[in-house]
Amino acid sequence: MNRLALLLTLALLSAATAQTLTLKHDEGTTTVKQNPQRVVVMDEEALGWMFALNLGDRVVGLGSSYLSPTDITRSKLKPEILEHLSQ
């Protein structure tokens, strides 16, 4: 997984007491709100982590060249697509 995507995913899931979290990474610094309700994941692996952590309902976007709009129904990934991604 892209190191930046992993760091951002972990930051979004952090239980820190601050209202924002600031991460330093290879491409600079990123500040994110603590406990976001809407998340855009950058790849399928990050998407898998969000669902594994039972946070899939917060995902509102996916930057992917693998998945297409036909893989989604009513703003959710189709079960057969999730099953394929988990293998």
Residue frames relative to the residue before (quaternion, step in Angstrom):
aa qw qx qy qz dx dy dz
M 1.0000 0.0000 0.0000 0.0000 0.00 0.00 0.00
N 0.5873 -0.5601 0.4598 0.3605 3.50 -1.15 0.66
R 0.5136 -0.6797 0.4324 0.2954 3.57 -0.78 1.05
L 0.6364 0.5299 -0.3252 0.4565 3.59 0.98 -0.82
A 0.6578 0.5083 -0.3161 0.4572 3.59 0.90 -0.89
L 0.6487 0.5109 -0.3198 0.4646 3.58 0.98 -0.81
L 0.6583 0.5079 -0.3124 0.4593 3.59 0.91 -0.88
L 0.6655 0.4948 -0.3069 0.4670 3.57 0.94 -0.84
T 0.6364 0.5234 -0.3307 0.4601 3.57 0.98 -0.80
L 0.6664 0.4933 -0.3010 0.4711 3.57 0.91 -0.89
A 0.6421 0.5250 -0.3284 0.4519 3.58 0.98 -0.78
L 0.6565 0.5195 -0.3113 0.4497 3.55 0.99 -0.82
L 0.7226 0.4301 -0.2367 0.4867 3.55 1.12 -0.60
S 0.4343 0.7310 -0.4355 0.2955 3.56 1.29 -0.10
A 0.3330 -0.7408 0.5505 0.1931 3.55 -1.14 0.64
A 0.2356 0.7979 -0.5219 0.1882 3.59 1.11 0.57
T 0.5068 -0.6797 0.4468 0.2856 3.58 -1.15 0.56
A 0.5373 0.6231 -0.4107 0.3930 3.60 1.19 -0.28
Q 0.5288 -0.6314 0.4580 0.3345 3.60 -1.20 0.46
T 0.7679 0.1455 -0.1231 0.6116 3.56 1.23 -0.37
L 0.2500 -0.7318 0.6139 0.1584 3.52 -1.28 0.47
T 0.1551 -0.7750 0.6063 0.0880 3.57 -0.98 0.83
L 0.1206 -0.8014 0.5856 0.0187 3.53 -0.79 1.12
K 0.2187 -0.7244 0.6347 0.1568 3.54 -1.05 0.79
H 0.0583 0.8004 -0.5900 0.0893 3.56 -0.86 0.98
D 0.7791 -0.3775 0.2431 0.4374 3.55 -1.35 0.06
E 0.7571 0.3868 -0.2003 0.4869 3.58 1.06 -0.67
G 0.7633 -0.3130 0.1817 0.5352 3.61 1.24 0.22
T 0.6105 -0.5104 0.4355 0.4209 3.55 -0.99 -0.93
T 0.0862 -0.7832 0.6149 0.0315 3.54 -1.07 0.81
T 0.1440 -0.7683 0.6187 0.0790 3.57 -0.99 0.88
V 0.0238 -0.7982 0.6013 -0.0274 3.55 -0.84 1.03
K 0.5329 -0.5980 0.4872 0.3480 3.57 -1.21 0.52
Q 0.4724 -0.6390 0.5190 0.3149 3.54 -1.15 0.64
N 0.8614 0.0960 -0.0951 0.4896 3.53 -1.13 0.78
P 0.0717 0.8269 -0.5533 0.0705 3.62 0.71 1.00
Q 0.3776 -0.7309 0.5282 0.2104 3.55 -1.09 0.71
R 0.7479 0.2439 -0.1497 0.5989 3.58 1.28 -0.39
V 0.0125 -0.8161 0.5743 -0.0641 3.56 -0.71 1.14
V 0.1817 -0.7274 0.6496 0.1264 3.55 -1.14 0.74
V 0.1786 -0.7811 0.5906 0.0955 3.58 -0.75 1.04
M 0.4558 -0.7418 0.4408 0.2183 3.53 -1.05 0.78
D 0.8110 0.0545 -0.0421 0.5810 3.62 1.15 -0.30
E 0.7113 -0.4786 0.3161 0.4064 3.53 -1.33 0.23
E 0.6219 0.5455 -0.3551 0.4354 3.60 1.02 -0.68
A 0.6485 0.4919 -0.3140 0.4887 3.59 0.96 -0.83
L 0.6154 0.5391 -0.3380 0.4652 3.58 1.05 -0.72
G 0.6430 0.5268 -0.3119 0.4601 3.56 0.98 -0.85
W 0.6456 0.5152 -0.3169 0.4663 3.57 1.02 -0.81
M 0.6354 0.5304 -0.3351 0.4501 3.58 0.96 -0.82
F 0.6834 0.4610 -0.2893 0.4866 3.59 0.93 -0.84
A 0.6288 0.5356 -0.3363 0.4525 3.60 1.01 -0.74
L 0.7086 0.4212 -0.2382 0.5136 3.57 1.13 -0.68
N 0.4660 -0.7070 0.4086 0.3407 3.57 1.37 0.25
L 0.5192 0.6196 -0.4234 0.4089 3.58 1.05 0.81
G 0.3030 0.8018 -0.4712 0.2082 3.57 1.25 0.31
D 0.6184 0.5619 -0.3506 0.4229 3.58 1.11 -0.58
R 0.6324 0.5289 -0.3374 0.4544 3.62 1.23 -0.24
V 0.5608 0.6142 -0.3879 0.3973 3.60 1.22 -0.33
V 0.0573 -0.8122 0.5806 -0.0049 3.56 -0.70 1.14
G 0.8057 0.1162 -0.0751 0.5759 3.59 1.23 -0.10
L 0.1150 -0.7819 0.6117 0.0352 3.52 -1.25 0.59
G 0.2251 -0.7442 0.6149 0.1317 3.55 -0.80 1.04
S 0.2573 0.7913 -0.5008 0.2384 3.59 -0.09 1.24
S 0.2434 -0.7341 0.6075 0.1809 3.52 -1.14 0.65
Y 0.5967 0.5831 -0.3439 0.4308 3.57 1.31 -0.08
L 0.7532 0.3553 -0.1951 0.5181 3.57 0.89 -0.95
S 0.1721 -0.7752 0.5996 0.0993 3.54 -1.17 0.60
P 0.6971 -0.4738 0.3225 0.4308 3.62 -1.22 0.27
T 0.6200 0.5538 -0.3528 0.4296 3.62 1.11 -0.52
D 0.6053 0.5548 -0.3503 0.4507 3.60 1.28 -0.23
I 0.6993 0.4356 -0.2337 0.5163 3.57 1.31 -0.18
T 0.0109 -0.7763 0.6302 0.0057 3.54 -1.07 0.79
R 0.8420 -0.0316 -0.0405 0.5370 3.58 -0.84 1.04
S 0.6922 -0.5249 0.2293 0.4390 3.54 0.92 1.12
K 0.6464 0.4527 -0.3388 0.5124 3.61 1.19 0.46
L 0.5164 -0.6047 0.4949 0.3504 3.55 -1.16 0.59
K 0.5104 -0.6334 0.4823 0.3251 3.55 -1.02 0.78
P 0.6147 -0.5951 0.3686 0.3634 3.62 -0.98 0.81
E 0.6602 0.5104 -0.3260 0.4442 3.60 0.93 -0.78
I 0.6154 0.5236 -0.3440 0.4783 3.61 1.15 -0.55
L 0.6398 0.5151 -0.3184 0.4733 3.60 0.95 -0.86
E 0.6441 0.5193 -0.3231 0.4593 3.57 0.96 -0.86
H 0.6554 0.5110 -0.3062 0.4642 3.58 0.96 -0.87
L 0.6704 0.5023 -0.3010 0.4557 3.62 0.95 -0.84
S 0.6798 0.5028 -0.2982 0.4429 3.60 1.06 -0.64
Q 0.5938 0.5889 -0.3653 0.4089 3.61 1.23 -0.22
